[in-house]
């Protein structure tokens, strides 16, 4: 009567092996992602270079330095920090000394500073080129009347401000920062959830193995009893 429990055992072990292999695959993805993040962080921390004549998303995270003047036109992106609570990131239209009109994410302001005037000001900005992918299906559309956006969407923001689709996220600002606190890029904003995914697959594998053994034990007992 081995056939009664052999097939469930084989099928259960096959499914367990598949689930465990998915966990191993996630561990390998985690190791790869960790290496990628380390490479990105090293790139972020390099010495800044002048803004390229033409910038595109392949240059994401490139450290640059720009000199010029804000135009007084800005977008406020809903944001927040652990220490300061809710607020906004100030994305300003910025005219560089060599004639480019780009955007600079100058950093964070608290909610109470939303209406504070930020007229044109000369700045030297060190930061990183960035094309963030923040808009999801549940992200609301910008409230253009209030000037508040809920994600940094470089092409749309550029069209709104009349700039090139180029965003520099400031890490350091020389000049009057007008109360805007620079928020440098780092790899903490890039998710690496592969370890939790791996643990889920290993948990499923363990549950499947346990259920298989319990089923086989039950079938064998029924065989022994002649049921």
PECORRA-V681030 format. One record per helix or strand. SS is the DSSP state (@ for helix, = for strand). FROM is the first residue (numbers start at 1). LEN is the number of residues. Records with the same first field share a line. If there is no record, write none. Layout:
SS: FROM-LEN ; FROM-LEN
This chain:
@: 2-43 ; 57-3 ; 111-3 ; 154-8 ; 187-3 ; 194-32
=: 49-2 ; 63-19 ; 85-12 ; 101-10 ; 122-8 ; 143-1 ; 148-2 ; 167-9 ; 181-1
